[in-house]
Amino acid sequence: MPALFEPTSINGMELPNRFVRSATWEGLAAEDGSSTPLLGESLARLAGGGVGLVIPGYAFVSREGQDAPGQLGVHSDAMLPGLTGMADAVHAAGGRIALQLAHAGLEGDPELSGHEPSGPSPLRGPGARLTRAMDAADLAAVTRAFAEAAARARRAGCDAVQVHAAHGYLLSQFLSPRFNRRRDGYGGGVERRARLLLEVVEAVRAAVGTNYPVLVKINAEDFVPGGLSVDDMLAVVALLEAAGCDAVELSGGTGSPEGISFSRVGRPAPGEPEAYYESAARRFKKSVDMPLILVGGIRTFETATRLVAEGVTDYLALSRPLIREPDLVARWRSGDTRPARCVSDNACFDSPDDGHGLFCIVEARRK
């Protein structure tokens, strides 16, 4: 059996293979953030299509941390019935589910949340919208919100949680010198910028116990001027390992106009690596012993096989390819190892807001 399809485990969570569905906004939650049967069905289809670990799109841990309509929430006990149904649907299809816990920070949408966005430091520059710096009470509240959300995820039957510290959301903002200009204990050197993330991870661990997987998603680098560097990332993951994190998903980018997005358009140019963050992943594996989940640009079975065989990563995470082909992993396992049909045009993110959620427009036009 190829290594891609061998069973593995992360802190007691048994996984049937090395494929992960990287968290992606689905746009299928109800207005209050609760999961819907349609969302559960879409995630179950991924599990039924061979994905070993399904991570739903970023679930906001408190209302002011919401930034998109149709976004999943885990901010109150009222979410438990929907979350339980979602986890049950994935389990019935043979998969495992990790709930991603998120807070948008400065990217929060006040029209959706009713709150002024806040983060490490106010946004600045021409056209910057009104935001504010979090104070000590805010930091304590958001740490508590992550912990309570993690406890809800476990009560709902999710197999793990993933703390979202990538892509320019709150914890990523604190890690990034581009966004974090604080002069207190949460700003300055990389260890201080990582303080809030570490406090969140420690609070989450206390809420779920030692025998429950706690994962973190982090940028390899921000790809914006003055942003998080690969060296910074390596310092942070060493701190996460010491704090008892069970695995890290490595991504990159913030979506800032002058930077490189975490969802790049187009195929790699000749000579460019297919996996966006392969170089950073190699440094990660030399730096820490934690299992690594690598996302970004992986489109071929050959690259996926090589990355695992060479020890570059332990798990392969896919996002856009699974929007077009939810059964891609099953297709590869069947022996049909043609590349993913995803053309990386990002047209899926322009899906009409008609209640059907995220879908591949290119594939829809073929039907």
C-alpha positions in Angstrom: 0.0 0.0 0.0 1.4 3.4 -0.9 2.5 5.5 2.1 -0.2 8.1 1.2 -2.9 5.6 2.1 -1.5 4.0 5.2 -3.2 4.6 8.5 -1.6 7.0 11.0 -2.5 8.7 14.2 -2.2 12.1 15.9 -2.4 12.0 19.7 -4.8 9.1 19.5 -6.9 10.3 16.5 -6.7 7.4 14.1 -6.6 8.5 10.4 -7.2 6.2 7.5 -4.7 8.0 5.2 -2.5 11.1 4.9 -5.0 13.4 3.1 -6.5 16.4 4.8 -9.2 18.8 3.6 -7.7 22.2 4.4 -10.3 24.5 6.0 -12.2 26.5 3.4 -15.1 28.8 3.8 -18.2 27.0 2.5 -20.8 29.7 2.9 -23.4 27.1 4.1 -23.9 28.0 7.7 -27.1 29.6 8.9 -27.3 33.4 9.6 -26.5 32.8 13.3 -23.5 30.6 12.5 -25.0 27.3 13.2 -24.3 24.3 11.0 -26.9 23.2 8.5 -27.7 19.8 7.0 -26.4 21.0 3.7 -23.0 21.8 5.3 -22.9 18.4 7.0 -23.7 16.8 3.6 -20.9 18.6 1.8 -18.3 17.6 4.4 -19.6 14.0 4.5 -19.1 13.9 0.7 -15.4 14.8 1.2 -15.0 12.0 3.8 -16.9 9.6 1.5 -14.5 10.7 -1.3 -11.5 9.5 0.6 -10.3 12.4 2.6 -9.0 11.1 5.9 -9.3 14.3 8.0 -11.9 16.9 7.1 -11.4 20.4 8.5 -14.5 22.7 8.0 -14.1 26.3 7.2 -13.0 28.6 9.9 -15.5 28.8 12.8 -15.6 32.1 14.7 -15.1 31.7 18.4 -16.9 35.0 19.3 -19.3 37.2 17.3 -16.8 40.1 16.8 -14.5 37.6 15.1 -16.8 36.9 12.2 -15.9 38.2 8.7 -18.0 36.4 6.2 -21.7 35.6 5.6 -22.6 31.9 5.9 -19.6 31.4 8.2 -19.7 28.6 10.7 -19.8 29.6 14.4 -18.7 27.9 17.6 -19.3 30.9 19.8 -22.2 29.6 21.9 -23.8 26.4 23.2 -26.6 27.1 20.8 -24.2 25.9 18.1 -23.9 22.4 19.6 -26.8 20.6 17.9 -25.6 21.7 14.4 -22.0 20.9 15.2 -22.9 17.5 16.5 -24.9 16.7 13.4 -22.0 17.9 11.2 -19.5 15.6 13.1 -21.9 12.7 12.9 -22.2 13.1 9.2 -18.5 13.0 8.6 -18.1 10.0 10.9 -20.9 8.1 9.1 -19.0 8.6 5.8 -15.8 7.1 7.4 -13.8 10.3 8.0 -12.5 12.2 11.0 -13.2 15.9 11.6 -11.1 18.7 13.2 -13.0 21.9 13.9 -10.9 25.0 13.0 -11.2 27.8 15.6 -10.8 31.3 14.3 -11.1 35.0 15.0 -10.9 37.5 12.2 -9.4 40.3 14.4 -8.8 43.4 12.3 -10.6 41.6 9.3 -13.9 41.3 11.3 -17.0 42.6 9.5 -18.8 45.1 11.7 -21.9 44.8 9.5 -22.2 41.1 10.3 -21.0 41.2 13.9 -22.1 44.6 15.2 -18.7 45.2 16.7 -15.8 47.4 15.8 -12.9 45.2 14.5 -9.9 45.0 16.8 -6.5 43.4 16.8 -2.9 43.9 17.9 -2.7 47.5 16.6 -5.1 49.7 14.6 -4.9 49.5 10.8 -3.1 52.4 9.2 -2.6 53.9 5.8 -4.8 55.5 3.2 -8.3 54.1 3.2 -7.8 52.0 6.3 -11.1 51.4 8.1 -11.8 52.1 11.7 -10.2 49.5 14.0 -8.8 49.5 17.5 -6.0 47.8 19.5 -7.1 45.1 21.9 -6.6 45.9 25.6 -5.8 43.4 28.4 -9.5 42.6 28.9 -10.0 41.9 25.2 -7.0 39.5 25.2 -8.3 37.6 28.2 -11.8 37.4 26.6 -10.5 36.1 23.3 -8.3 33.5 25.0 -11.3 32.4 27.0 -13.5 32.3 23.8 -11.0 30.0 22.0 -10.9 27.6 25.0 -14.7 27.5 25.4 -15.0 26.9 21.6 -12.6 24.0 21.8 -14.6 22.5 24.6 -17.8 22.8 22.5 -16.0 21.1 19.6 -15.1 18.1 21.8 -18.6 17.9 23.2 -20.0 18.0 19.7 -18.0 14.9 18.8 -15.2 16.5 16.7 -12.0 14.4 16.7 -9.7 17.4 17.1 -9.5 21.2 17.0 -7.2 23.4 14.9 -6.3 26.9 16.1 -6.2 29.2 13.1 -3.1 31.4 13.2 -2.5 32.0 9.5 -3.8 34.1 6.6 -3.9 37.5 8.3 -6.5 36.7 10.9 -6.2 37.6 14.6 -3.5 35.3 15.8 -1.6 35.7 12.5 -1.9 39.5 13.0 -0.3 39.2 16.4 2.5 37.0 15.0 3.2 39.5 12.1 5.5 42.6 12.7 3.5 44.1 9.8 0.4 44.3 11.8 1.7 44.0 15.4 3.2 47.3 16.5 2.5 46.9 20.2 5.0 48.0 22.9 3.7 45.8 25.7 4.3 42.1 26.4 2.5 41.1 23.2 4.6 43.0 20.7 8.3 43.4 19.7 10.4 40.2 19.3 9.0 37.0 17.9 8.5 35.4 21.3 6.4 38.3 22.5 4.4 38.4 19.2 3.7 34.7 19.8 2.5 35.2 23.3 -1.2 35.4 22.5 -1.1 32.3 20.3 0.7 30.3 23.1 -1.8 31.5 25.7 -4.6 30.4 23.4 -3.0 27.0 22.8 -2.4 26.5 26.5 -6.0 27.5 27.3 -7.4 25.2 24.6 -5.3 22.3 25.9 -6.6 22.9 29.4 -10.2 22.9 28.1 -9.9 19.6 26.1 -7.4 17.6 28.1 -4.2 15.9 27.2 -5.6 13.0 25.2 -7.2 15.2 22.5 -5.4 16.5 19.4 -4.8 20.2 19.3 -3.5 21.4 15.9 -2.3 24.9 14.7 -2.4 26.4 11.3 0.4 29.0 10.7 2.0 30.8 7.8 5.3 29.7 6.4 5.6 33.5 5.8 3.3 36.4 5.2 4.6 37.4 1.7 3.9 41.1 2.5 6.6 43.8 3.3 7.5 43.6 6.9 5.5 40.5 7.5 6.3 37.1 9.3 9.4 35.5 7.9 10.3 31.8 7.6 12.8 32.3 10.5 10.0 33.8 12.6 7.8 30.8 11.8 10.5 28.3 12.8 10.9 30.1 16.2 7.1 30.0 16.7 6.7 26.3 15.9 9.5 25.5 18.4 7.5 27.3 21.0 4.3 25.5 19.9 6.1 22.1 20.2 7.2 23.0 23.7 3.6 24.0 24.5 2.2 20.6 23.6 0.8 21.3 20.1 0.2 18.0 18.3 0.6 19.0 14.7 1.0 22.1 12.5 -0.5 22.9 9.1 1.8 25.1 7.1 0.3 27.6 4.7 1.2 31.2 3.8 0.1 34.6 2.7 -2.4 37.1 4.0 -4.5 38.1 1.0 -3.1 41.7 1.3 -3.3 43.5 -2.1 0.5 44.0 -2.3 1.4 40.5 -1.1 1.0 36.9 -2.3 -2.4 35.3 -1.5 -2.7 32.0 0.2 -4.8 31.0 -2.9 -2.5 31.9 -5.7 -3.9 32.0 -9.3 -2.5 29.8 -12.0 -0.1 26.9 -12.3 3.6 27.1 -11.3 6.0 28.5 -13.9 8.7 26.2 -15.3 11.2 25.6 -12.5 8.9 26.7 -9.7 7.9 24.0 -7.1 4.4 22.7 -7.3 4.0 22.8 -3.6 4.2 26.5 -2.6 5.9 26.0 0.8 8.1 23.0 0.1 11.3 24.8 1.0 9.8 26.1 4.3 8.5 22.6 5.0 12.0 21.1 4.7 13.3 23.6 7.2 10.3 22.9 9.5 11.1 19.1 9.5 14.7 19.8 10.4 13.7 22.1 13.3 10.9 20.3 15.2 9.5 16.7 15.5 5.8 17.6 15.3 3.8 16.1 12.5 3.4 18.5 9.6 0.4 19.0 7.3 1.4 20.8 4.1 -1.1 22.8 2.0 -0.7 24.9 -1.1 -0.4 24.1 -4.8 -0.3 20.3 -4.6 -2.1 19.1 -7.7 -0.4 15.8 -8.7 -0.2 12.3 -7.2 3.4 12.2 -8.1 4.2 15.4 -6.0 2.1 14.1 -3.1 3.9 10.8 -3.1 7.4 12.4 -3.3 6.7 14.9 -0.5 5.8 12.1 1.9 8.5 9.7 0.6 11.2 12.4 1.1 10.0 13.3 4.6 9.1 16.8 3.5 5.7 16.4 5.2 3.6 13.9 7.0 0.2 14.9 5.6 -1.1 16.5 2.4 -3.8 19.1 2.7 -5.9 20.1 -0.3 -8.4 22.9 -0.7 -9.4 24.1 -4.2 -8.8 20.7 -5.8 -11.5 19.3 -3.6 -13.9 22.0 -4.5 -13.9 20.7 -8.0 -13.4 17.0 -7.2 -14.6 16.0 -3.7 -13.7 12.4 -4.6 -10.2 13.2 -5.8 -8.5 11.1 -3.1 -10.6 8.1 -4.0 -9.8 8.5 -7.7 -6.1 8.5 -6.9 -6.4 5.5 -4.7 -8.3 3.6 -7.5 -5.3 3.9 -9.7 -6.5 6.9 -11.8 -3.6 9.2 -10.8 -4.1 11.9 -13.4 -3.6 15.4 -11.9 -6.4 17.2 -10.1 -8.7 19.0 -12.5 -8.5 22.2 -10.5 -7.0 25.0 -12.7 -6.4 27.4 -9.8 -8.3 30.3 -11.3 -10.1 31.1 -8.0 -13.4 31.4 -9.8 -14.8 29.2 -7.0 -14.5 32.2 -4.7 -16.9 34.1 -6.9 -19.6 31.6 -6.5 -23.0 33.3 -6.5 -24.4 34.0 -3.1 -27.6 32.0 -3.7 -27.5 29.6 -0.7 -25.6 26.9 -2.6 -22.3 27.8 -1.0 -18.8 27.5 -2.6 -18.6 25.5 -5.8 -16.4 25.1 -8.9 -17.8 27.4 -11.6 -15.7 25.7 -14.3 -17.1 22.3 -13.4 -20.6 23.6 -13.2 -20.3 25.0 -16.7 -19.4 21.5 -18.0 -22.7 20.0 -16.8 
